[in-house]
């Protein structure tokens, strides 16, 4: 995929799969809402989540963002993750609303973030890509033939 196609897919897709390394070396994969911002993947999550515990222990992560097809298209981001504490409830609200408003109206995003804040302390995880791979089965003649039947 071209750089423009990758950027477009990262802005278009709705779900990312955030993959981190568990304490026992196995992979933890979780579907997440995300925002692609300034070349980075940003998610918000409860501070007590496995994602956060794993990133604090090992910053190496993989994020898969794909769109079902045919053709199936996707971007794999191999990078380093950082847990960012927003500092205040207001800081968390800003971060959460920024992500959630990709999925709902701003009013709904504010209500949703406020509801989460009542039950848990949230943080941001920011993924900085080190290597990016992509795939598009529509560009592979063998796969296009199979997909068409």
VMD Tcl script that draws the C-alpha trace (Angstrom):
set ca {
  {0.00 0.00 0.00}
  {1.13 3.56 -0.59}
  {1.69 5.92 2.33}
  {-1.52 7.75 1.40}
  {-3.49 4.47 1.37}
  {-2.10 3.51 4.79}
  {-3.00 6.93 6.25}
  {-6.50 6.69 4.79}
  {-7.05 3.20 6.19}
  {-5.83 4.24 9.65}
  {-8.32 7.11 9.63}
  {-11.17 5.04 8.17}
  {-11.06 1.78 10.15}
  {-13.06 1.55 13.35}
  {-11.29 -1.09 15.42}
  {-7.64 -1.78 16.12}
  {-6.22 -4.93 17.68}
  {-3.73 -3.91 20.35}
  {-1.21 -6.68 21.03}
  {1.12 -6.64 24.01}
  {3.25 -9.24 25.76}
  {1.95 -10.97 28.87}
  {4.18 -11.74 31.84}
  {4.45 -15.39 30.72}
  {5.54 -14.38 27.20}
  {2.21 -15.07 25.49}
  {0.50 -12.39 23.42}
  {-2.48 -10.42 24.73}
  {-4.62 -9.13 21.84}
  {-7.53 -6.79 22.54}
  {-9.87 -4.94 20.19}
  {-9.79 -1.22 20.99}
  {-11.22 2.07 19.87}
  {-8.40 4.31 18.77}
  {-7.44 7.56 17.18}
  {-4.68 7.96 14.62}
  {-3.02 11.25 15.47}
  {0.31 12.77 14.44}
  {1.54 9.43 13.12}
  {0.73 7.63 16.38}
  {-2.03 5.34 17.61}
  {-3.77 6.66 20.74}
  {-6.11 4.62 22.93}
  {-7.64 5.25 26.32}
  {-8.06 2.43 28.80}
  {-8.50 1.81 32.53}
  {-5.22 2.13 34.39}
  {-5.75 -1.34 35.89}
  {-6.07 -3.03 32.48}
  {-3.81 -5.84 31.31}
  {-2.75 -3.61 28.40}
  {-1.30 -1.08 30.83}
  {0.40 -3.70 33.01}
  {1.96 -5.29 29.94}
  {3.20 -1.98 28.49}
  {4.75 -0.97 31.80}
  {6.73 -4.23 31.74}
  {7.51 -4.33 28.00}
  {6.94 -1.40 25.66}
  {7.04 -3.53 22.48}
  {3.58 -3.78 20.94}
  {1.89 -4.56 17.65}
  {-1.27 -2.85 16.46}
  {-3.31 -4.33 13.63}
  {-5.81 -2.08 11.88}
  {-7.71 -3.77 9.09}
  {-10.83 -3.55 7.00}
  {-12.77 -6.64 6.01}
  {-13.21 -7.29 2.35}
  {-12.89 -8.51 -0.13}
  {-10.42 -7.10 -0.63}
  {-8.96 -7.33 2.85}
  {-6.69 -4.40 3.63}
  {-4.66 -3.66 6.70}
  {-1.79 -1.95 8.42}
  {0.45 -3.62 10.99}
  {2.28 -1.24 13.29}
  {5.24 -2.56 15.24}
  {6.28 -0.02 17.81}
  {6.84 1.20 21.32}
  {3.96 2.07 23.60}
  {3.96 4.60 26.38}
  {1.44 4.89 29.20}
  {0.51 8.54 29.63}
  {-1.21 9.64 32.82}
  {-3.47 12.57 31.96}
  {-2.77 14.04 35.42}
  {-6.28 15.19 36.22}
  {-9.82 13.97 35.59}
  {-10.15 16.84 33.13}
  {-7.03 15.65 31.29}
  {-8.49 12.17 31.03}
  {-11.79 13.59 29.79}
  {-10.03 15.50 27.01}
  {-8.09 12.42 25.91}
  {-11.09 10.09 26.13}
  {-13.49 12.41 24.31}
  {-10.91 12.90 21.57}
  {-10.90 9.14 20.92}
  {-14.59 8.45 21.59}
  {-15.92 11.15 19.28}
  {-14.68 9.09 16.35}
  {-17.47 6.66 17.28}
  {-20.28 8.89 18.54}
  {-21.36 12.50 18.82}
  {-19.34 14.82 21.04}
  {-22.17 14.93 23.61}
  {-22.33 11.14 23.74}
  {-18.53 10.93 23.96}
  {-18.49 13.35 26.90}
  {-21.21 11.39 28.72}
  {-19.47 8.09 28.02}
  {-16.07 9.36 29.23}
  {-17.66 10.90 32.35}
  {-19.38 7.59 33.12}
  {-16.12 5.69 32.79}
  {-14.35 8.21 34.99}
  {-16.89 7.49 37.76}
  {-15.92 3.81 37.87}
  {-12.23 3.73 36.95}
  {-9.10 5.82 36.59}
  {-8.11 6.05 32.95}
  {-4.87 6.54 31.07}
  {-3.76 6.97 27.48}
  {-1.54 4.54 25.67}
  {0.37 6.13 22.81}
  {2.01 3.87 20.24}
  {4.90 5.25 18.22}
  {5.58 3.16 15.12}
  {9.06 1.77 14.54}
  {8.12 -0.36 11.54}
  {4.93 -0.45 9.49}
  {3.75 -3.20 7.16}
  {0.60 -3.29 5.08}
  {-1.44 -5.65 2.98}
  {-4.14 -5.31 0.35}
  {-5.46 -8.52 -1.17}
  {-6.98 -6.46 -3.97}
  {-3.48 -5.76 -5.24}
  {-2.43 -9.42 -5.32}
  {-3.55 -11.02 -8.60}
  {-3.60 -14.56 -7.13}
  {-5.76 -13.49 -4.19}
  {-8.04 -11.34 -6.38}
  {-8.73 -14.42 -8.52}
  {-9.57 -16.51 -5.44}
  {-11.80 -13.78 -3.95}
  {-13.79 -13.49 -7.18}
  {-14.40 -17.23 -7.14}
}
mol new
graphics top color blue
foreach p $ca { graphics top sphere $p radius 0.5 }
foreach p [lrange $ca 0 end-1] q [lrange $ca 1 end] { graphics top cylinder $p $q radius 0.2 }
display resetview
